[in-house]
Amino acid sequence: MDKKNLIQQLQGFMRLAGGFRASRVILTANNFAVFEHLKTPKTAAALARKIKTDPRATEILLDAVTAVGLLKKTGTQYQNTALSSTFLVKASPMYQGDMLRHSDTLWENWSGLDLVVRTGLPNRAGERHHESFIRAMHNNAVFRAKDVIKAVDMRGVKKAPDLGGGPGTYSMEMARQGAKVTLFDLPNTIVISKKLVKEAKVRNIDYIGGDFHSDDIGTGYDLVFISQILHSLSKDESLALLKKSANTLNPRGRIAIQEFLLEENRASPVPGALFSVNMLVNTTAGRCYTPGEMKTWLAKTGFKDIKTKALGDTVVVTGRKV
Ligand SMILES: C[S@@+](CC[C@H](N)C(=O)[O-])C[C@H]1O[C@@H](n2cnc3c(N)ncnc32)[C@H](O)[C@@H]1O
């Protein structure tokens, strides 16, 4: 490779390494609800009075938020761009601000990565806002729920639990397709799930508050749906949950798992490899698992006809009870 090409690559990596600056500017703007306030144009001084911040610091921050494309500046007035009005204003159905709020917590946790790598222990230093975390999961699922449930294939499914269903985004999509869904999650999450399902006016969902490791998850199901759960568990915990799922299914019942995609060499693609670090930082034994690993686990826990379907940055793995 010639020197010019190497220098270009280096510049790309330096931008990546310095990406924390843009990231921090966006997270701080979101923390101060800048995008709620800039639905209409305001000067930095007017905004600083509203959000009780320092006017000079606010102006410098707003200029940087403008530079990264989330605000436009006309004279001394700042206002949302199409991007921020579509995704960072609470009333928007495609709101992503909860994910930014959750990323702010992750920022604190990831800042301890050196220590995590030295000790192998998680670093949960960030203040945990449980509702923001659950709503962030909704932000993440809202764009993909239709495609995921289509890949799961709901034909013949009358009764299905959504294990660790969180905000209920997938439960709602399954219920819309005619299944009676049981959203199973921890009691403090169920309080939030109920609010979200009520906001969306979806029926045909009931709730069980409990721990899927130790509590009864019900029986007589045609499909068990497990989305974005295994990455927070160890291999043994995952195997136990899959076995427990097999035992709750009707004969010929099916299982469907959704996880972020990680290739078999575990070093690609970038989002999957970085998400594995996220689970290293946040859990005692979690990481991303590859489709091959999940297929092996399903075969070991009583499933056959095991298939995988990649859907962009996630993969859906399905199987039928032996
Ligand atoms: C990453 S979220 C996934 C939410 C949802 N399945 C999705 O894909 O959007 C993990 C969910 O698992 C729930 N959870 C974690 N540990 C659990 C446990 N031991 N029993 C039941 N639910 C649990 C959390 O409350 C949270 O809602």
The ligand as an SDF file (V2000), in Angstrom:
LIG
                    3D

 27 29  0  0  0  0  0  0  0  0999 V2000
  -32.1080   -5.4550   26.0650 C   0  0  0  0  0  0  0  0  0  0  0  0
  -33.7290   -5.4850   26.6810 S   0  0  0  0  0  0  0  0  0  0  0  0
  -34.5860   -6.2690   25.3510 C   0  0  0  0  0  0  0  0  0  0  0  0
  -36.0310   -5.8290   25.2550 C   0  0  0  0  0  0  0  0  0  0  0  0
  -36.8100   -6.4310   24.0860 C   0  0  0  0  0  0  0  0  0  0  0  0
  -36.8090   -7.8560   24.1090 N   0  0  0  0  0  0  0  0  0  0  0  0
  -36.2860   -5.9170   22.7590 C   0  0  0  0  0  0  0  0  0  0  0  0
  -35.6670   -6.6660   21.9940 O   0  0  0  0  0  0  0  0  0  0  0  0
  -36.5000   -4.7240   22.4680 O   0  0  0  0  0  0  0  0  0  0  0  0
  -33.6430   -6.7480   27.9180 C   0  0  0  0  0  0  0  0  0  0  0  0
  -34.9480   -6.9600   28.6720 C   0  0  0  0  0  0  0  0  0  0  0  0
  -34.8240   -8.1250   29.5020 O   0  0  0  0  0  0  0  0  0  0  0  0
  -35.4000   -7.8580   30.7550 C   0  0  0  0  0  0  0  0  0  0  0  0
  -34.7900   -8.7760   31.7330 N   0  0  0  0  0  0  0  0  0  0  0  0
  -33.4970   -8.7680   32.1300 C   0  0  0  0  0  0  0  0  0  0  0  0
  -33.2980   -9.7530   33.0220 N   0  0  0  0  0  0  0  0  0  0  0  0
  -34.4760  -10.4040   33.1690 C   0  0  0  0  0  0  0  0  0  0  0  0
  -34.8960  -11.5050   33.9570 C   0  0  0  0  0  0  0  0  0  0  0  0
  -34.0390  -12.1340   34.7420 N   0  0  0  0  0  0  0  0  0  0  0  0
  -36.1840  -11.9070   33.8490 N   0  0  0  0  0  0  0  0  0  0  0  0
  -37.0490  -11.2610   33.0280 C   0  0  0  0  0  0  0  0  0  0  0  0
  -36.7050  -10.2070   32.2620 N   0  0  0  0  0  0  0  0  0  0  0  0
  -35.4350   -9.7760   32.3390 C   0  0  0  0  0  0  0  0  0  0  0  0
  -35.1210   -6.3860   30.9930 C   0  0  0  0  0  0  0  0  0  0  0  0
  -36.0050   -5.8430   31.9690 O   0  0  0  0  0  0  0  0  0  0  0  0
  -35.3250   -5.8170   29.5980 C   0  0  0  0  0  0  0  0  0  0  0  0
  -36.6620   -5.4660   29.3840 O   0  0  0  0  0  0  0  0  0  0  0  0
  1  2  1  0
  2  3  1  0
  2 10  1  0
  3  4  1  0
  4  5  1  0
  5  6  1  0
  5  7  1  0
  7  8  2  0
  7  9  1  0
 10 11  1  0
 11 12  1  0
 11 26  1  0
 12 13  1  0
 13 14  1  0
 13 24  1  0
 14 15  1  0
 14 23  1  0
 15 16  2  0
 16 17  1  0
 17 18  1  0
 17 23  2  0
 18 19  1  0
 18 20  2  0
 20 21  1  0
 21 22  2  0
 22 23  1  0
 24 25  1  0
 24 26  1  0
 26 27  1  0
M  CHG  2   2   1   9  -1
M  END
$$$$
